[in-house]
């Protein structure tokens, strides 16, 4: 491996997130260490260096020219994470200096330097283990932070699902926890998408039984329930910025469900009437509308159906 590749390997070992396991971050590390291509990691130095000088070093020593406006990227997408991981310190010579000062400097910490100097040697794994045990791995800290922010929903049988944070998934949780118990309580959740992971839950046995092509599950609406006793599918789009059941979307779904014998009920779910107003002209007839802030009501785009009073 060359120095850049080795630098990336070091950053991986320190537990930096994926977005810092790259050439830019490896070159920044080499600049901090004042380390040239033909030098051993054991000769790494601790020095104070400005971001401008990091860019100059990278161009002069490694032949990679970054524009001056890259400084903010290096600052926010590399050095900030180095600091959080305990690899780099900021303004160790003057703690009172504002971080946005033109005189701001960065330096590799003494603890990280000791570990980096033994990269490739027998003591590497031992010293790395001691460092990560004391400082923790940044990627683990980030994952824990993400986990704390996840939205949870409990299914009727007691199982819990965890969705990534965001308005869209918050609406999906309300569909499961408020719409379903109110309007079709005997149904079963057979499909649920997620904004960060498109597929979060799929009941393959039910999907196969209903002859819904599993290979096309990513074409399904956000949430799908099935009431076996009534043989009804409830196909629901959670709409926060786009994606209601439009005529085009309904035709597309009918095509996917060609071989499915269950009756279909299409529902566009909105957080509130304000969001609904943006899409009202595009919603297909013979479908339903549900508002999360009025969960006990359903708006029916069903023509004369409810005029047939007996």
C-alpha positions as CSV (number, residue, x, y, z in Angstrom):
1,X,0.0,0.0,0.0
2,X,1.1,3.6,-0.6
3,X,0.9,6.2,2.1
4,X,-2.6,7.4,1.2
5,X,-3.9,3.8,1.3
6,X,-2.2,3.2,4.6
7,X,-3.6,6.5,5.9
8,X,-7.1,5.3,5.0
9,X,-6.4,2.0,6.8
10,X,-5.3,3.8,9.9
11,X,-8.5,5.9,9.9
12,X,-10.6,2.8,9.5
13,X,-8.8,1.2,12.4
14,X,-9.3,4.3,14.6
15,X,-13.1,3.8,13.9
16,X,-13.7,6.9,11.8
17,X,-17.1,6.8,9.9
18,X,-17.2,5.8,6.2
19,X,-17.3,9.4,5.1
20,X,-13.9,10.0,6.6
21,X,-12.3,6.8,5.1
22,X,-11.2,8.5,2.0
23,X,-8.3,10.1,0.1
24,X,-9.1,13.6,1.4
25,X,-9.0,12.5,5.0
26,X,-5.9,10.4,4.6
27,X,-4.0,13.3,2.9
28,X,-5.1,15.6,5.7
29,X,-3.7,13.1,8.3
30,X,-0.4,13.0,6.4
31,X,-0.2,16.8,6.4
32,X,-0.9,16.9,10.1
33,X,1.9,14.4,10.6
34,X,4.3,16.1,8.1
35,X,4.8,12.7,6.6
36,X,6.2,12.1,3.1
37,X,5.6,9.1,0.8
38,X,9.0,7.5,1.4
39,X,9.1,8.1,5.2
40,X,8.1,5.6,7.9
41,X,5.1,6.1,10.1
42,X,7.5,6.0,13.0
43,X,8.9,9.4,11.9
44,X,5.5,11.1,12.2
45,X,5.7,14.5,13.9
46,X,3.4,16.6,16.0
47,X,3.1,20.1,14.7
48,X,0.8,23.1,14.5
49,X,-0.7,23.6,11.1
50,X,-3.4,25.8,9.5
51,X,-5.9,24.5,6.9
52,X,-4.2,26.6,4.2
53,X,-0.9,24.9,4.9
54,X,-2.6,21.5,4.9
55,X,-3.7,22.2,1.3
56,X,-0.2,23.5,0.4
57,X,1.4,20.3,1.8
58,X,-1.0,18.0,0.0
59,X,-0.3,19.7,-3.3
60,X,3.5,20.1,-2.9
61,X,4.2,16.6,-1.4
62,X,1.5,14.4,-2.9
63,X,0.6,16.3,-6.1
64,X,-3.1,16.6,-5.2
65,X,-4.4,20.2,-5.8
66,X,-7.5,21.2,-3.9
67,X,-9.1,24.6,-4.5
68,X,-9.0,27.1,-1.6
69,X,-12.8,26.7,-1.2
70,X,-12.1,23.1,-0.2
71,X,-10.9,24.4,3.1
72,X,-14.4,24.4,4.5
73,X,-14.9,20.8,3.4
74,X,-11.7,19.7,5.1
75,X,-12.7,21.6,8.2
76,X,-16.2,20.2,8.5
77,X,-15.9,16.8,6.9
78,X,-12.5,15.7,8.1
79,X,-11.0,17.8,10.9
80,X,-14.2,18.1,13.0
81,X,-14.4,14.3,13.0
82,X,-10.7,13.9,13.8
83,X,-11.2,16.1,16.8
84,X,-14.3,14.1,17.9
85,X,-12.3,10.9,17.6
86,X,-9.5,12.2,19.7
87,X,-7.0,12.1,16.8
88,X,-6.6,15.9,16.4
89,X,-6.6,18.9,18.7
90,X,-7.6,22.5,17.8
91,X,-5.6,25.5,19.0
92,X,-3.6,23.7,21.6
93,X,-1.3,26.6,21.7
94,X,-4.0,29.1,22.6
95,X,-7.3,27.8,23.9
96,X,-8.8,31.3,24.0
97,X,-8.4,31.7,20.2
98,X,-11.8,31.6,18.4
99,X,-12.2,28.5,16.2
100,X,-13.1,30.7,13.2
101,X,-10.0,32.8,13.6
102,X,-7.6,32.9,10.5
103,X,-4.9,31.9,13.0
104,X,-6.6,28.6,14.0
105,X,-4.2,25.7,14.0
106,X,-4.6,21.9,14.3
107,X,-2.3,19.3,15.7
108,X,-2.3,15.5,16.1
109,X,-2.8,14.6,19.8
110,X,0.0,13.0,21.7
111,X,-2.1,9.9,22.3
112,X,-2.9,9.4,18.7
113,X,0.6,10.1,17.6
114,X,2.0,7.3,19.8
115,X,-0.4,4.8,18.1
116,X,0.2,6.0,14.6
117,X,4.0,5.8,15.0
118,X,3.8,2.0,15.5
119,X,1.5,1.3,12.5
120,X,2.6,-1.9,10.8
121,X,4.7,-2.9,13.9
122,X,4.1,-5.5,16.5
123,X,2.7,-3.0,19.0
124,X,0.1,-1.6,16.6
125,X,-2.9,-3.7,17.6
126,X,-2.2,-3.4,21.3
127,X,-1.7,0.3,21.3
128,X,-4.7,0.8,19.0
129,X,-6.9,-1.2,21.3
130,X,-5.9,0.8,24.3
131,X,-6.6,4.1,22.4
132,X,-10.0,3.0,21.1
133,X,-10.9,1.6,24.5
134,X,-10.2,4.9,26.2
135,X,-11.5,7.3,23.5
136,X,-14.1,5.0,21.9
137,X,-14.7,4.7,18.1
138,X,-16.4,7.7,16.5
139,X,-18.4,5.4,14.2
140,X,-19.9,3.7,17.3
141,X,-20.7,7.0,18.8
142,X,-22.5,8.1,15.7
143,X,-24.4,4.9,15.5
144,X,-25.6,5.2,19.1
145,X,-26.6,8.8,18.4
146,X,-28.6,7.7,15.4
147,X,-30.2,4.9,17.4
148,X,-31.4,7.3,20.1
149,X,-33.1,9.4,17.4
150,X,-35.0,6.5,15.8
151,X,-38.7,6.5,15.9
152,X,-40.3,3.4,17.4
153,X,-43.7,1.8,16.8
154,X,-45.2,-1.2,18.6
155,X,-47.2,-3.7,16.5
156,X,-50.4,-5.4,17.7
157,X,-48.6,-8.6,18.8
158,X,-46.0,-6.6,20.8
159,X,-43.1,-6.5,18.4
160,X,-41.4,-3.2,17.9
161,X,-40.1,-1.6,14.8
162,X,-37.5,1.3,14.6
163,X,-37.6,3.8,11.8
164,X,-35.1,6.5,10.9
165,X,-36.1,10.0,12.1
166,X,-38.1,12.3,9.8
167,X,-41.5,13.7,9.0
168,X,-42.3,10.9,6.6
169,X,-41.6,8.1,9.0
170,X,-43.4,9.9,11.8
171,X,-46.5,9.9,9.6
172,X,-46.0,6.2,9.0
173,X,-46.0,5.5,12.7
174,X,-49.3,7.4,13.0
175,X,-50.8,5.3,10.2
176,X,-49.9,2.2,12.2
177,X,-50.8,3.4,15.6
178,X,-53.8,5.6,14.9
179,X,-55.3,4.9,11.4
180,X,-55.3,1.1,11.5
181,X,-56.9,0.7,14.9
182,X,-59.6,3.2,14.0
183,X,-60.6,1.9,10.6
184,X,-59.4,-1.6,10.0
185,X,-58.4,-3.1,13.3
186,X,-58.6,-6.7,12.2
187,X,-56.0,-6.2,9.5
188,X,-52.3,-7.2,9.6
189,X,-49.3,-5.1,8.6
190,X,-47.6,-7.0,5.7
191,X,-45.3,-4.3,4.3
192,X,-43.6,-1.2,5.6
193,X,-41.0,1.0,4.0
194,X,-38.5,3.4,5.6
195,X,-37.0,6.5,4.2
196,X,-33.4,5.4,4.8
197,X,-33.9,1.7,4.2
198,X,-36.7,1.3,1.7
199,X,-37.7,-2.1,3.0
200,X,-38.2,-2.4,6.8
201,X,-40.9,-5.1,7.1
202,X,-42.3,-7.6,4.6
203,X,-44.4,-10.6,5.4
204,X,-43.3,-12.8,2.5
205,X,-45.8,-15.6,3.2
206,X,-48.7,-13.2,3.0
207,X,-47.3,-11.4,-0.1
208,X,-46.9,-14.8,-1.9
209,X,-50.4,-15.9,-0.9
210,X,-51.8,-12.7,-2.3
211,X,-49.8,-13.3,-5.5
212,X,-48.1,-9.9,-5.2
213,X,-44.7,-10.2,-7.0
214,X,-42.1,-10.1,-4.3
215,X,-39.5,-8.8,-6.9
216,X,-41.7,-5.7,-7.1
217,X,-42.1,-5.0,-3.4
218,X,-40.2,-1.8,-3.8
219,X,-43.0,-0.5,-6.0
220,X,-45.6,-0.9,-3.3
221,X,-46.9,2.0,-1.3
222,X,-45.3,3.0,2.0
223,X,-47.6,0.9,4.2
224,X,-49.7,-2.1,3.3
225,X,-52.3,-3.9,5.5
226,X,-54.3,-7.0,4.8
227,X,-57.6,-8.0,6.3
228,X,-57.8,-11.8,5.6
229,X,-61.4,-12.1,6.9
230,X,-62.6,-9.6,4.4
231,X,-59.9,-10.2,1.8
232,X,-59.1,-6.5,1.6
233,X,-55.7,-4.9,0.9
234,X,-55.2,-1.4,2.3
235,X,-52.5,0.4,0.3
236,X,-51.4,3.6,1.9
237,X,-49.0,6.3,0.8
238,X,-47.6,8.6,3.5
239,X,-47.4,12.0,2.0
240,X,-45.2,14.7,3.5
241,X,-43.8,16.3,0.3
242,X,-44.8,14.1,-2.6
243,X,-46.4,10.8,-3.4
244,X,-50.2,10.6,-3.0
245,X,-52.4,8.1,-4.8
246,X,-52.6,9.9,-8.2
247,X,-54.5,8.3,-11.2
248,X,-51.1,7.4,-12.7
249,X,-49.9,5.8,-9.4
250,X,-53.2,3.9,-9.0
251,X,-52.9,2.5,-12.6
252,X,-49.3,1.5,-11.8
253,X,-50.3,-0.3,-8.7
254,X,-53.2,-2.1,-10.4
255,X,-50.7,-3.4,-12.9
256,X,-48.5,-4.8,-10.2
257,X,-51.5,-6.4,-8.5
258,X,-53.0,-7.9,-11.6
259,X,-53.0,-11.4,-10.2
260,X,-54.1,-10.4,-6.7
261,X,-57.7,-11.3,-6.0
262,X,-58.1,-9.2,-2.9
263,X,-60.2,-6.1,-3.0
264,X,-58.0,-2.9,-2.9
265,X,-58.6,0.3,-0.9
266,X,-56.2,3.1,-1.7
267,X,-55.4,5.7,0.9
268,X,-53.3,8.9,0.8
269,X,-52.3,9.9,4.3
270,X,-51.3,13.5,5.1
271,X,-50.0,15.1,8.3
272,X,-52.6,17.9,8.0
273,X,-55.0,19.7,5.7
274,X,-52.2,22.2,4.8
275,X,-50.2,19.5,3.2
276,X,-53.3,18.0,1.6
277,X,-54.1,21.2,-0.2
278,X,-50.9,21.0,-2.1
279,X,-51.9,17.7,-3.7
280,X,-55.7,17.8,-3.8
281,X,-55.8,18.3,-7.6
282,X,-53.8,15.1,-8.2
283,X,-55.6,12.6,-6.0
284,X,-57.3,9.8,-7.8
285,X,-61.1,9.3,-7.5
286,X,-62.3,6.1,-5.8
287,X,-59.6,6.5,-3.2
288,X,-59.5,7.7,0.4
289,X,-57.8,10.6,2.3
290,X,-56.7,10.5,5.9
291,X,-55.3,13.4,8.0
292,X,-53.1,12.5,11.0
293,X,-54.3,15.6,12.9
294,X,-57.9,14.4,12.5
295,X,-57.3,10.6,12.9
296,X,-60.9,9.6,13.6
297,X,-62.1,10.8,10.2
298,X,-61.6,9.7,6.6
299,X,-62.3,11.7,3.5
300,X,-63.8,9.7,0.7
301,X,-63.2,10.4,-3.0
302,X,-65.8,7.8,-3.8
303,X,-68.3,9.5,-6.1
304,X,-71.9,8.4,-5.5
305,X,-71.0,5.4,-3.2
306,X,-72.3,7.0,0.0
307,X,-75.4,8.5,-1.6
308,X,-77.0,5.0,-1.9
309,X,-78.8,5.3,1.4
310,X,-81.0,2.4,2.3
